């Protein structure tokens, strides 16, 4: 009888420990997902938000397009968004070539990743 209560105690202790570990990693994952969500949506806003047609704005857009490669969870959405932007931006006279080039490179990158 004494051995049974020791075994039950050990199992309960181990179960509690495992639940604590699981809860910690679950909370951490949720926090990371929330931060990623906030950063991603801020980048999208900065990408499409109208601004002055100055070189700095184009550089920022180019960097954002490149950075979208780091958000794996959003690959399908990013691909659709960038395809739409490409269709729109290619029609703009005098569009910056490096912006369109980075857009095409990122679209190709995302296509490969989404098709896998």
C-alpha positions as CSV (number, residue, x, y, z in Angstrom):
1,X,0.0,0.0,0.0
2,X,2.8,2.3,0.9
3,X,4.5,1.7,-2.5
4,X,1.3,2.4,-4.4
5,X,0.9,5.9,-2.8
6,X,4.6,6.6,-3.6
7,X,4.0,5.7,-7.2
8,X,0.8,7.7,-7.4
9,X,2.6,10.7,-5.8
10,X,5.5,10.4,-8.3
11,X,3.1,10.2,-11.2
12,X,1.0,13.2,-10.0
13,X,4.2,15.2,-9.4
14,X,5.5,14.3,-12.9
15,X,2.2,15.1,-14.5
16,X,2.1,18.5,-12.7
17,X,5.7,19.2,-13.9
18,X,4.9,18.2,-17.5
19,X,1.8,20.4,-17.5
20,X,3.9,23.3,-16.2
21,X,6.4,22.8,-19.0
22,X,3.7,22.5,-21.6
23,X,2.0,25.7,-20.4
24,X,5.2,27.6,-20.5
25,X,6.0,26.7,-24.1
26,X,2.4,27.2,-25.1
27,X,2.3,30.7,-23.6
28,X,5.7,31.5,-25.2
29,X,4.5,30.3,-28.6
30,X,1.4,32.4,-28.4
31,X,3.4,35.5,-27.4
32,X,5.7,34.9,-30.4
33,X,2.8,34.5,-32.7
34,X,1.3,37.7,-31.4
35,X,4.5,39.6,-31.9
36,X,4.9,38.2,-35.4
37,X,1.3,39.2,-36.2
38,X,1.9,42.8,-35.0
39,X,5.3,43.1,-36.9
40,X,3.9,41.6,-40.1
41,X,0.8,43.8,-40.2
42,X,3.0,46.9,-39.4
43,X,5.2,46.0,-42.4
44,X,2.3,45.5,-44.7
45,X,0.9,48.9,-43.7
46,X,4.2,50.6,-44.3
47,X,4.5,48.8,-47.6
48,X,1.2,50.0,-49.0
49,X,0.7,53.2,-47.1
50,X,0.9,56.1,-49.6
51,X,3.9,58.3,-49.1
52,X,6.1,60.8,-50.9
53,X,7.8,59.4,-54.0
54,X,11.2,59.9,-52.6
55,X,14.1,57.6,-52.6
56,X,13.9,56.8,-48.9
57,X,10.3,55.6,-49.2
58,X,11.3,53.3,-52.1
59,X,14.2,52.0,-50.1
60,X,11.8,51.2,-47.2
61,X,9.4,49.5,-49.5
62,X,12.2,47.4,-51.1
63,X,13.4,46.4,-47.6
64,X,9.9,45.5,-46.5
65,X,9.3,43.3,-49.6
66,X,12.5,41.5,-48.8
67,X,11.6,41.0,-45.1
68,X,8.3,39.4,-46.0
69,X,10.3,36.3,-46.8
70,X,10.8,35.8,-43.1
71,X,7.2,35.3,-42.2
72,X,6.6,31.7,-43.2
73,X,3.1,31.6,-41.6
74,X,2.0,34.4,-44.0
75,X,3.6,33.1,-47.2
76,X,0.3,32.5,-49.1
77,X,-1.1,35.9,-48.1
78,X,2.1,37.6,-48.9
79,X,2.2,36.0,-52.3
80,X,-1.3,37.1,-53.2
81,X,-0.6,40.6,-51.9
82,X,2.6,41.0,-53.8
83,X,1.1,39.7,-57.0
84,X,-1.6,42.3,-56.7
85,X,0.9,45.0,-56.0
86,X,3.0,43.9,-59.0
87,X,0.0,44.1,-61.3
88,X,-0.7,47.6,-60.0
89,X,2.9,48.9,-59.8
90,X,3.9,47.6,-63.3
91,X,1.3,50.0,-64.8
92,X,2.9,53.0,-63.1
93,X,5.1,55.1,-65.5
94,X,8.5,55.7,-64.1
95,X,8.3,53.0,-61.4
96,X,11.6,52.3,-59.7
97,X,13.2,49.3,-61.3
98,X,14.8,48.0,-58.1
99,X,11.4,48.0,-56.4
100,X,9.9,45.9,-59.2
101,X,13.0,43.6,-59.2
102,X,12.8,43.0,-55.5
103,X,9.1,42.4,-55.9
104,X,9.7,39.7,-58.6
105,X,12.5,38.1,-56.6
106,X,10.3,37.8,-53.5
107,X,7.3,36.6,-55.5
108,X,9.5,33.8,-57.0
109,X,10.8,32.9,-53.5
110,X,7.3,32.7,-52.1
111,X,6.0,30.7,-55.0
112,X,8.7,28.1,-54.4
113,X,7.9,27.9,-50.7
114,X,4.1,27.8,-51.1
115,X,4.2,25.0,-53.7
116,X,6.2,22.7,-51.4
